[in-house]
Amino acid sequence: MKIGLSIYSLYQAIHSGEMTELQALDVIADFGADNVELVSFVTPMMEKKGLLEDIVAKCSERNLEISAYSIFSDILDKEGKEYDDEMENVKAHIDITHKLGAKIMRSDLTKWGRPPEINVIENFERDLPKLVESCQQFAEYAKQYGITITVENHGTYINGGDRVRRLITAVDRENFRCTLDIGNGLCVDEDPMVTVKKLLPFAATIHFKDFLIRKDGAACGASGPAKFEVAAWLTTNYDNYLKGTIVGDGDIDVVRIANYIKQSGYNGAIAIEFEGMEECKIASKTSLMNVKRYMMQS
């Protein structure tokens, strides 16, 4: 089992200008990571000429496997030409995944934060045919490269074990699976162990993260709707509150989950996502060391 980091874990330092994308790869390798997951908004290879080639060279130099590439996308809320353009954009990122030498690409299917009142199951069932048809197109396009497309249990809509399983089984393609995030089910108020048990049979890759969990928004200073902000308190669909932290320092039972994953025989990549308010280099290294320790002890 290969345990590494998502480059998103160092987003604070990259975004502030403290380090470049290539320097972040050196830092990840120095931490002892076995793999790295790249993320489109952290490594903008479409916008920065030559960055893709530089990343491939750096990862080869540091013996760092690119286990997956993740992108934001929103095909659900687009129609007509906007939808066609977004479909082509996803396919262009599949081409990038191939050039990177990665075999897994995660594509979001809608925006991260949607109002709780529209996240209901009847809307998901209504939207499912469009999601299925789009994902089948992605899988068919990626097949030429031997790439697996994944959907992540991510955000406040396409999340929760049952919805993700429903989508994967409806798409019914061998190269369409999931990126299992052990913590994201909490965004829709699903217990992390339930999420893991439901989605592990469909997992092509796994994200480890940890959250602080609170039920009183006033006490923790949280307010407003769910947002995608590093270090912010996130409001769940049913008014609980989450904040990212070092893996092992939060309220998710990561040791139990690590043991379950190991005992399952899963042998794919694990990428750690740190998205808390601690200093990101220390937090990412500590998270990596903790997860490696949990997997050895389990």
DRENDO-1510 file (C-alpha; in Angstrom, 1 decimal, always signed):
<recs>
REC; n; res; u; v; w
REC; 1; MET; +0.0; +0.0; +0.0 .
REC; 2; LYS; +1.4; +3.4; -1.0 .
REC; 3; ILE; +0.8; +6.3; +1.3 .
REC; 4; GLY; +1.4; +9.9; +0.1 .
REC; 5; LEU; +0.0; +13.4; +0.0 .
REC; 6; SER; -2.3; +15.4; -2.1 .
REC; 7; ILE; -0.4; +18.5; -3.2 .
REC; 8; TYR; -3.5; +20.3; -1.9 .
REC; 9; SER; -2.1; +19.8; +1.6 .
REC; 10; LEU; +0.5; +22.4; +0.8 .
REC; 11; TYR; -1.9; +24.8; -0.8 .
REC; 12; GLN; -1.4; +27.4; +1.9 .
REC; 13; ALA; +2.3; +27.7; +1.2 .
REC; 14; ILE; +1.9; +27.6; -2.6 .
REC; 15; HIS; -0.9; +30.1; -2.7 .
REC; 16; SER; +1.0; +32.5; -0.4 .
REC; 17; GLY; +4.1; +32.3; -2.7 .
REC; 18; GLU; +6.2; +30.6; +0.0 .
REC; 19; MET; +7.0; +27.8; -2.4 .
REC; 20; THR; +6.4; +26.9; -6.0 .
REC; 21; GLU; +4.6; +23.8; -7.2 .
REC; 22; LEU; +7.9; +22.1; -8.0 .
REC; 23; GLN; +9.3; +23.0; -4.6 .
REC; 24; ALA; +6.2; +21.5; -3.0 .
REC; 25; LEU; +6.9; +18.2; -4.8 .
REC; 26; ASP; +10.4; +18.3; -3.3 .
REC; 27; VAL; +8.9; +18.9; +0.2 .
REC; 28; ILE; +6.5; +16.0; -0.3 .
REC; 29; ALA; +9.3; +13.7; -1.4 .
REC; 30; ASP; +11.4; +14.8; +1.5 .
REC; 31; PHE; +8.6; +13.9; +3.9 .
REC; 32; GLY; +8.9; +10.3; +2.7 .
REC; 33; ALA; +5.6; +10.2; +0.7 .
REC; 34; ASP; +5.3; +7.2; -1.7 .
REC; 35; ASN; +3.0; +9.1; -4.1 .
REC; 36; VAL; +1.5; +12.5; -4.8 .
REC; 37; GLU; -2.0; +13.4; -6.0 .
REC; 38; LEU; -2.1; +16.5; -8.2 .
REC; 39; VAL; -5.0; +19.0; -8.1 .
REC; 40; SER; -5.9; +21.2; -11.0 .
REC; 41; PHE; -6.3; +24.5; -9.1 .
REC; 42; VAL; -3.0; +24.0; -7.3 .
REC; 43; THR; -1.0; +22.8; -10.3 .
REC; 44; PRO; -2.6; +24.8; -13.2 .
REC; 45; MET; -1.0; +22.9; -16.0 .
REC; 46; MET; -3.5; +24.3; -18.6 .
REC; 47; GLU; -2.6; +27.9; -17.7 .
REC; 48; LYS; +1.2; +27.6; -17.0 .
REC; 49; LYS; +3.1; +26.6; -20.1 .
REC; 50; GLY; +5.7; +24.0; -19.4 .
REC; 51; LEU; +4.5; +23.1; -15.9 .
REC; 52; LEU; +3.2; +19.7; -16.9 .
REC; 53; GLU; +6.6; +18.7; -18.3 .
REC; 54; ASP; +8.4; +20.1; -15.3 .
REC; 55; ILE; +6.2; +18.2; -12.9 .
REC; 56; VAL; +6.8; +14.9; -14.7 .
REC; 57; ALA; +10.5; +15.5; -14.7 .
REC; 58; LYS; +10.5; +16.5; -11.0 .
REC; 59; CYS; +8.5; +13.4; -9.9 .
REC; 60; SER; +10.7; +11.2; -11.9 .
REC; 61; GLU; +13.8; +12.8; -10.3 .
REC; 62; ARG; +12.4; +12.3; -6.8 .
REC; 63; ASN; +10.9; +8.8; -7.5 .
REC; 64; LEU; +7.5; +10.2; -6.6 .
REC; 65; GLU; +4.6; +8.4; -8.2 .
REC; 66; ILE; +1.7; +10.5; -9.5 .
REC; 67; SER; -1.1; +8.4; -8.2 .
REC; 68; ALA; -4.0; +10.6; -9.3 .
REC; 69; TYR; -5.1; +13.9; -10.7 .
REC; 70; SER; -8.2; +15.7; -9.4 .
REC; 71; ILE; -10.2; +18.5; -11.1 .
REC; 72; PHE; -13.1; +20.7; -10.3 .
REC; 73; SER; -16.0; +20.5; -12.7 .
REC; 74; ASP; -19.7; +21.3; -12.9 .
REC; 75; ILE; -21.6; +19.5; -15.6 .
REC; 76; LEU; -24.8; +19.2; -13.6 .
REC; 77; ASP; -25.7; +22.9; -13.6 .
REC; 78; LYS; -24.9; +23.6; -17.2 .
REC; 79; GLU; -27.0; +23.2; -20.4 .
REC; 80; GLY; -26.5; +23.6; -24.1 .
REC; 81; LYS; -23.1; +25.0; -25.2 .
REC; 82; GLU; -22.0; +25.6; -21.6 .
REC; 83; TYR; -22.5; +21.9; -21.0 .
REC; 84; ASP; -20.7; +20.8; -24.2 .
REC; 85; ASP; -17.8; +23.1; -23.3 .
REC; 86; GLU; -17.5; +21.7; -19.8 .
REC; 87; MET; -17.6; +18.1; -21.2 .
REC; 88; GLU; -14.7; +19.0; -23.5 .
REC; 89; ASN; -12.8; +20.6; -20.6 .
REC; 90; VAL; -13.0; +17.4; -18.6 .
REC; 91; LYS; -11.8; +15.4; -21.6 .
REC; 92; ALA; -8.9; +17.8; -22.0 .
REC; 93; HIS; -8.0; +17.1; -18.4 .
REC; 94; ILE; -8.1; +13.4; -19.1 .
REC; 95; ASP; -5.5; +14.1; -21.8 .
REC; 96; ILE; -3.4; +15.8; -19.2 .
REC; 97; THR; -3.8; +12.8; -16.8 .
REC; 98; HIS; -2.4; +10.6; -19.6 .
REC; 99; LYS; +0.6; +12.9; -20.2 .
REC; 100; LEU; +1.3; +12.9; -16.4 .
REC; 101; GLY; +1.4; +9.1; -16.5 .
REC; 102; ALA; -1.3; +8.9; -13.9 .
REC; 103; LYS; -4.0; +6.2; -14.1 .
REC; 104; ILE; -6.7; +7.8; -12.0 .
REC; 105; MET; -8.5; +11.1; -12.5 .
REC; 106; ARG; -11.2; +12.5; -10.2 .
REC; 107; SER; -13.7; +14.8; -11.7 .
REC; 108; ASP; -16.3; +16.7; -9.6 .
REC; 109; LEU; -19.7; +16.8; -11.2 .
REC; 110; THR; -21.2; +19.8; -9.6 .
REC; 111; LYS; -20.2; +22.7; -7.3 .
REC; 112; TRP; -19.0; +21.9; -3.8 .
REC; 113; GLY; -21.5; +23.8; -1.7 .
REC; 114; ARG; -25.2; +23.6; -2.7 .
REC; 115; PRO; -28.0; +24.8; -0.4 .
REC; 116; PRO; -29.3; +22.1; +1.9 .
REC; 117; GLU; -32.9; +22.5; +0.7 .
REC; 118; ILE; -31.9; +21.4; -2.9 .
REC; 119; ASN; -29.7; +18.5; -1.7 .
REC; 120; VAL; -32.7; +16.2; -1.1 .
REC; 121; ILE; -32.8; +12.7; -2.6 .
REC; 122; GLU; -35.7; +13.4; -5.0 .
REC; 123; ASN; -33.5; +16.0; -6.8 .
REC; 124; PHE; -30.6; +13.6; -6.9 .
REC; 125; GLU; -32.8; +10.9; -8.5 .
REC; 126; ARG; -34.0; +13.6; -11.0 .
REC; 127; ASP; -30.4; +14.5; -11.9 .
REC; 128; LEU; -29.1; +11.0; -12.0 .
REC; 129; PRO; -29.7; +10.3; -15.7 .
REC; 130; LYS; -27.7; +13.3; -16.7 .
REC; 131; LEU; -24.9; +12.4; -14.3 .
REC; 132; VAL; -24.8; +8.8; -15.6 .
REC; 133; GLU; -24.7; +9.7; -19.3 .
REC; 134; SER; -21.9; +12.3; -18.7 .
REC; 135; CYS; -19.8; +9.9; -16.6 .
REC; 136; GLN; -20.2; +7.2; -19.2 .
REC; 137; GLN; -18.8; +9.6; -21.8 .
REC; 138; PHE; -15.8; +10.3; -19.5 .
REC; 139; ALA; -15.2; +6.7; -18.9 .
REC; 140; GLU; -15.4; +5.8; -22.6 .
REC; 141; TYR; -13.0; +8.6; -23.5 .
REC; 142; ALA; -10.5; +7.6; -20.7 .
REC; 143; LYS; -10.6; +4.0; -21.7 .
REC; 144; GLN; -8.2; +4.6; -24.6 .
REC; 145; TYR; -5.5; +5.6; -22.1 .
REC; 146; GLY; -6.2; +2.9; -19.5 .
REC; 147; ILE; -7.4; +5.6; -17.1 .
REC; 148; THR; -10.0; +5.1; -14.4 .
REC; 149; ILE; -12.4; +8.1; -13.8 .
REC; 150; THR; -13.6; +8.5; -10.3 .
REC; 151; VAL; -16.3; +10.4; -8.5 .
REC; 152; GLU; -15.5; +11.5; -5.0 .
REC; 153; ASN; -17.9; +11.6; -2.1 .
REC; 154; HIS; -17.5; +15.3; -2.1 .
REC; 155; GLY; -19.4; +18.4; -1.2 .
REC; 156; THR; -23.0; +18.6; -0.1 .
REC; 157; TYR; -24.8; +16.9; -3.0 .
REC; 158; ILE; -23.1; +13.9; -4.6 .
REC; 159; ASN; -22.0; +12.6; -1.3 .
REC; 160; GLY; -22.9; +9.9; +1.2 .
REC; 161; GLY; -22.2; +6.2; +0.5 .
REC; 162; ASP; -25.6; +5.3; -1.0 .
REC; 163; ARG; -25.7; +8.2; -3.5 .
REC; 164; VAL; -22.1; +7.5; -4.7 .
REC; 165; ARG; -22.8; +3.7; -5.0 .
REC; 166; ARG; -26.0; +4.5; -6.9 .
REC; 167; LEU; -24.1; +6.6; -9.4 .
REC; 168; ILE; -21.3; +4.1; -9.9 .
REC; 169; THR; -23.5; +1.1; -10.4 .
REC; 170; ALA; -25.7; +3.1; -12.8 .
REC; 171; VAL; -22.7; +4.2; -14.9 .
REC; 172; ASP; -21.7; +0.5; -15.0 .
REC; 173; ARG; -18.2; +0.9; -16.5 .
REC; 174; GLU; -15.2; -1.0; -15.3 .
REC; 175; ASN; -13.1; +2.2; -15.3 .
REC; 176; PHE; -15.6; +4.3; -13.4 .
REC; 177; ARG; -15.1; +4.0; -9.6 .
REC; 178; CYS; -14.7; +6.3; -6.6 .
REC; 179; THR; -12.2; +8.3; -4.7 .
REC; 180; LEU; -13.1; +7.4; -1.2 .
REC; 181; ASP; -12.6; +10.3; +1.2 .
REC; 182; ILE; -12.9; +9.0; +4.8 .
REC; 183; GLY; -14.1; +12.3; +6.2 .
REC; 184; ASN; -16.2; +13.9; +3.5 .
REC; 185; GLY; -19.3; +12.0; +4.4 .
REC; 186; LEU; -19.5; +14.2; +7.5 .
REC; 187; CYS; -20.5; +17.1; +5.2 .
REC; 188; VAL; -23.8; +15.3; +4.7 .
REC; 189; ASP; -23.8; +14.0; +8.3 .
REC; 190; GLU; -22.8; +10.4; +7.6 .
REC; 191; ASP; -20.6; +8.6; +10.0 .
REC; 192; PRO; -17.1; +8.1; +8.5 .
REC; 193; MET; -17.1; +4.4; +9.2 .
REC; 194; VAL; -20.4; +4.0; +7.4 .
REC; 195; THR; -19.0; +5.9; +4.4 .
REC; 196; VAL; -15.9; +3.7; +4.4 .
REC; 197; LYS; -17.8; +0.4; +4.6 .
REC; 198; LYS; -20.2; +1.5; +1.8 .
REC; 199; LEU; -17.6; +2.8; -0.6 .
REC; 200; LEU; -14.4; +0.8; -0.1 .
REC; 201; PRO; -15.5; -2.0; -2.5 .
REC; 202; PHE; -15.7; +0.7; -5.2 .
REC; 203; ALA; -12.5; +2.7; -4.3 .
REC; 204; ALA; -9.8; +3.2; -6.8 .
REC; 205; THR; -7.9; +5.5; -4.4 .
REC; 206; ILE; -8.5; +6.8; -0.9 .
REC; 207; HIS; -8.2; +10.2; +0.8 .
REC; 208; PHE; -7.3; +10.4; +4.5 .
REC; 209; LYS; -8.2; +13.5; +6.4 .
REC; 210; ASP; -9.5; +14.5; +9.8 .
REC; 211; PHE; -12.0; +17.0; +11.1 .
REC; 212; LEU; -12.9; +18.6; +14.3 .
REC; 213; ILE; -16.7; +18.1; +14.7 .
REC; 214; ARG; -19.0; +20.4; +16.6 .
REC; 215; LYS; -22.7; +20.7; +17.1 .
REC; 216; ASP; -22.9; +24.2; +18.5 .
REC; 217; GLY; -22.1; +26.8; +15.8 .
REC; 218; ALA; -22.1; +29.7; +18.2 .
REC; 219; ALA; -19.7; +28.0; +20.5 .
REC; 220; CYS; -17.1; +27.4; +17.8 .
REC; 221; GLY; -17.6; +30.7; +16.0 .
REC; 222; ALA; -19.1; +29.2; +12.8 .
REC; 223; SER; -21.8; +30.9; +10.9 .
REC; 224; GLY; -23.3; +31.0; +7.4 .
REC; 225; PRO; -23.8; +28.4; +4.7 .
REC; 226; ALA; -21.2; +25.8; +3.8 .
REC; 227; LYS; -18.2; +27.3; +2.1 .
REC; 228; PHE; -15.1; +25.9; +0.4 .
REC; 229; GLU; -12.5; +27.7; +2.4 .
REC; 230; VAL; -9.3; +26.4; +3.9 .
REC; 231; ALA; -9.4; +26.6; +7.7 .
REC; 232; ALA; -13.1; +27.7; +7.8 .
REC; 233; TRP; -15.8; +26.0; +9.8 .
REC; 234; LEU; -18.0; +24.2; +7.3 .
REC; 235; THR; -21.7; +23.9; +7.9 .
REC; 236; THR; -23.1; +20.5; +7.1 .
REC; 237; ASN; -26.4; +19.8; +5.4 .
REC; 238; TYR; -28.0; +19.3; +8.9 .
REC; 239; ASP; -26.3; +22.1; +10.8 .
REC; 240; ASN; -23.3; +20.4; +12.3 .
REC; 241; TYR; -19.9; +22.1; +12.0 .
REC; 242; LEU; -16.5; +20.8; +10.7 .
REC; 243; LYS; -13.0; +22.1; +10.6 .
REC; 244; GLY; -10.0; +20.4; +9.0 .
REC; 245; THR; -7.0; +19.4; +11.2 .
REC; 246; ILE; -4.0; +17.2; +11.3 .
REC; 247; VAL; -4.9; +13.5; +10.7 .
REC; 248; GLY; -5.0; +12.0; +14.2 .
REC; 249; ASP; -5.8; +15.2; +16.0 .
REC; 250; GLY; -9.4; +15.4; +15.1 .
REC; 251; ASP; -12.6; +13.6; +16.0 .
REC; 252; ILE; -12.6; +10.9; +13.2 .
REC; 253; ASP; -11.7; +7.5; +14.4 .
REC; 254; VAL; -8.9; +7.2; +11.9 .
REC; 255; VAL; -7.1; +4.3; +13.7 .
REC; 256; ARG; -10.3; +2.1; +13.4 .
REC; 257; ILE; -10.7; +3.1; +9.8 .
REC; 258; ALA; -7.1; +2.4; +8.9 .
REC; 259; ASN; -7.4; -1.0; +10.5 .
REC; 260; TYR; -10.6; -1.7; +8.5 .
REC; 261; ILE; -9.0; -0.7; +5.2 .
REC; 262; LYS; -5.9; -2.7; +5.9 .
REC; 263; GLN; -7.9; -5.8; +6.8 .
REC; 264; SER; -10.0; -5.4; +3.7 .
REC; 265; GLY; -7.0; -6.2; +1.5 .
REC; 266; TYR; -7.1; -2.8; -0.2 .
REC; 267; ASN; -3.8; -2.3; -2.0 .
REC; 268; GLY; -4.2; +1.0; -3.8 .
REC; 269; ALA; -2.8; +4.4; -3.1 .
REC; 270; ILE; -3.7; +6.6; -0.1 .
REC; 271; ALA; -3.3; +10.4; -0.4 .
REC; 272; ILE; -3.6; +12.6; +2.7 .
REC; 273; GLU; -5.5; +15.8; +2.4 .
REC; 274; PHE; -4.7; +18.4; +5.1 .
REC; 275; GLU; -7.0; +21.4; +5.0 .
REC; 276; GLY; -6.8; +22.9; +8.5 .
REC; 277; MET; -5.5; +26.1; +10.0 .
REC; 278; GLU; -2.2; +24.7; +11.3 .
REC; 279; GLU; +1.0; +25.5; +9.5 .
REC; 280; CYS; +0.7; +23.3; +6.4 .
REC; 281; LYS; +4.2; +21.8; +6.2 .
REC; 282; ILE; +4.3; +20.6; +9.8 .
REC; 283; ALA; +0.7; +19.5; +9.6 .
REC; 284; SER; +1.2; +17.6; +6.4 .
REC; 285; LYS; +4.3; +15.8; +7.6 .
REC; 286; THR; +2.7; +14.9; +10.9 .
REC; 287; SER; -0.4; +13.6; +9.1 .
REC; 288; LEU; +1.7; +11.5; +6.8 .
REC; 289; MET; +3.7; +10.0; +9.7 .
REC; 290; ASN; +0.6; +9.3; +11.6 .
REC; 291; VAL; -1.2; +7.5; +8.8 .
REC; 292; LYS; +1.9; +5.4; +8.1 .
REC; 293; ARG; +2.1; +4.5; +11.7 .
REC; 294; TYR; -1.6; +3.6; +11.9 .
REC; 295; MET; -1.2; +1.3; +8.9 .
REC; 296; MET; +1.8; -0.4; +10.4 .
REC; 297; GLN; +0.1; -0.9; +13.7 .
REC; 298; SER; -3.3; -2.1; +12.4 .
</recs>
